[in-house]
Amino acid sequence: MNPDFQLPVSEIPMAPNTSFQYDRIIGRCKDIFLKKMKDYGTAWRILRVSSITDQIYIKAQRIRSIEEKGTQKVEEGVDSEFVGIINYCAIALIQIEMGNESNLEMAEADVIAHFDKHVIESKHLMENKNHDYGEAWRGMRTSSMTDLILMKLLRIKQIEDNSGETLISEGVAANYYDIINYAVFALIKSEE
């Protein structure tokens, strides 16, 4: 290649900015989360964590089914299911943190503070893993991310069935954080 040749600025490939992409995806999820909270309040506070796990499992199974069949009959697409997975993981983490209180109503500011706390924690985990793994997720298929989400959910279900007891494994919350990150990665790949 001629050393004097330069691509026009508009044609220079840009390195992906994972942090920016991550924040944009989470912003989209949070917007939907808050709009649904305006419609429904914090009715999700009635759910036990195991019920939230099952709801996430249903969404991940639907994604896998659509990936395998290549078609869908319900209008809502795969991307909206990944958004739902992220938001339900945030709900599960809030429920783990707050426990089963009798007070089901939460002020919007409190919900936002808890939501932000958990997505910041998941992003911090993602940044640490990206440092060590060199963003290996970018070479993965979205279908593999779906499978990993399902595997994490089966792990969570087993831990829940064992009353939260583990011998050497990370706990339930760590698996929810990983699921958030895989779902964000899938949405980033969908945009690219």
CORFEN-V274906 format. One record per pair of residues at least 12 apart in sequence whose ideal C-beta (glycine too) atoms are under 10 Angstrom apart, sorted by the first residue. I is the first residue (numbers start at 1). J is the second residue. Records with the same first field share a line. If there is no record, write none. Layout:
# CORFEN-V274906
I: J / J
This chain:
# CORFEN-V274906
16: 135 / 138 / 188 / 192
18: 123 / 126 / 127 / 130 / 135 / 137 / 138 / 184 / 185 / 188
19: 123 / 126 / 127 / 130
21: 184 / 185 / 187 / 188 / 189 / 191 / 192
22: 119 / 122 / 123 / 126 / 127 / 130 / 180 / 181 / 184 / 185 / 187 / 188
23: 119 / 123 / 184
24: 184 / 187 / 188 / 191
25: 79 / 82 / 83 / 86 / 119 / 180 / 183 / 184 / 185 / 186 / 187 / 188 / 190 / 191
26: 86 / 90 / 115 / 116 / 119 / 120 / 122 / 123 / 180 / 184 / 187
27: 119
28: 79 / 83 / 86 / 187
29: 82 / 83 / 84 / 85 / 86 / 87 / 89 / 90 / 115 / 119 / 180 / 183 / 184 / 187
30: 83 / 86 / 87 / 90 / 112 / 115 / 116 / 119
31: 83
32: 80 / 83 / 84 / 86 / 87
33: 83 / 84 / 86 / 87 / 88 / 90 / 91 / 111 / 112 / 115 / 119
34: 87 / 108 / 111 / 112 / 115
36: 84 / 87
37: 87 / 106 / 108 / 111 / 112 / 115
38: 108
41: 104 / 105 / 106 / 108 / 111
42: 91 / 94 / 103 / 104 / 105 / 106 / 107 / 108 / 110 / 111
43: 104 / 105
44: 87 / 88 / 91 / 92 / 94 / 95 / 104 / 106 / 111
45: 91 / 94 / 95 / 98 / 100 / 101 / 102 / 103 / 104 / 105 / 106 / 111
46: 95 / 100 / 104
47: 88 / 91 / 92 / 95 / 100 / 104
48: 92 / 95 / 100 / 160
49: 91 / 92 / 93 / 94 / 95 / 96 / 99 / 100 / 156 / 160 / 164 / 172 / 173 / 176
50: 92 / 156 / 157 / 160 / 161 / 172
51: 92 / 95
52: 88 / 89 / 90 / 91 / 92 / 93 / 94 / 95 / 96 / 156 / 176
53: 88 / 89 / 92 / 152 / 153 / 154 / 156 / 157 / 159 / 160 / 172 / 175 / 176 / 179
54: 88 / 153 / 156 / 157 / 160
55: 84 / 85 / 88 / 91 / 92
56: 81 / 84 / 85 / 86 / 87 / 88 / 89 / 91 / 92 / 149 / 150 / 152 / 153 / 156 / 176 / 179 / 183
57: 85 / 88 / 149 / 150 / 153 / 154 / 156 / 157
58: 81 / 84 / 85 / 88 / 153
59: 78 / 80 / 81 / 82 / 83 / 84 / 85 / 87 / 88 / 149 / 153 / 183
60: 81 / 82 / 84 / 85 / 145 / 146 / 147 / 148 / 149 / 150 / 151 / 152 / 153 / 179 / 182 / 183
61: 81 / 146 / 149 / 150 / 153
62: 74 / 76 / 78 / 81 / 84 / 146
63: 77 / 78 / 79 / 81 / 82 / 84 / 85 / 142 / 143 / 145 / 146 / 147 / 149 / 150 / 183 / 186
64: 78 / 143 / 146 / 147 / 149 / 150
65: 146
66: 78 / 81 / 146
67: 141 / 142 / 143 / 146 / 147
68: 143 / 146
77: 190
78: 142 / 146 / 186 / 187 / 190
79: 183 / 186 / 187 / 190 / 191
81: 146 / 183 / 186
82: 142 / 145 / 146 / 149 / 182 / 183 / 184 / 185 / 186 / 187 / 190
83: 183 / 184 / 187
84: 183
85: 146 / 149 / 153 / 176 / 179 / 180 / 182 / 183 / 184 / 186 / 187
86: 119 / 122 / 179 / 180 / 181 / 182 / 183 / 184 / 186 / 187
87: 115 / 119 / 180 / 183
88: 176 / 179 / 180 / 183
89: 118 / 119 / 122 / 149 / 152 / 173 / 175 / 176 / 177 / 178 / 179 / 180 / 181 / 183
90: 111 / 114 / 115 / 116 / 117 / 118 / 119 / 122 / 176 / 180
91: 111 / 114 / 115 / 118 / 176
92: 118 / 156 / 172 / 173 / 175 / 176 / 179 / 180
93: 114 / 115 / 117 / 118 / 119 / 121 / 122 / 172 / 173 / 176 / 177 / 180
94: 106 / 110 / 111 / 113 / 114 / 115 / 117 / 118
95: 114
96: 118 / 164 / 171 / 172 / 173 / 176
97: 114 / 117 / 118 / 173
98: 110 / 114
118: 173 / 176 / 177 / 180
119: 177 / 180 / 184
121: 173 / 176 / 177 / 180
122: 176 / 177 / 178 / 179 / 180 / 181 / 183 / 184
123: 177 / 180 / 181 / 184
124: 177
125: 174 / 177 / 178 / 180 / 181
126: 177 / 178 / 180 / 181 / 182 / 184 / 185
127: 181
129: 178 / 181
130: 181 / 185
135: 185
137: 181 / 182 / 184 / 185 / 186 / 188 / 189
138: 185 / 188 / 189 / 192
140: 182 / 185 / 186 / 189
141: 186 / 189
142: 182 / 185 / 186 / 187 / 188 / 189 / 190
143: 186
144: 182 / 186
145: 179 / 181 / 182 / 183 / 184 / 185 / 186 / 187 / 189
146: 182 / 183 / 186
147: 182
148: 178 / 179 / 181 / 182 / 185 / 186
149: 175 / 178 / 179 / 180 / 181 / 182 / 183 / 186
150: 179
151: 175 / 178 / 179 / 182
152: 172 / 174 / 175 / 176 / 177 / 178 / 179 / 182
153: 175 / 176 / 179
154: 175
155: 169 / 170 / 172 / 174 / 175 / 178
156: 171 / 172 / 173 / 174 / 175 / 176 / 179
157: 172 / 175
159: 171 / 172 / 175
160: 172
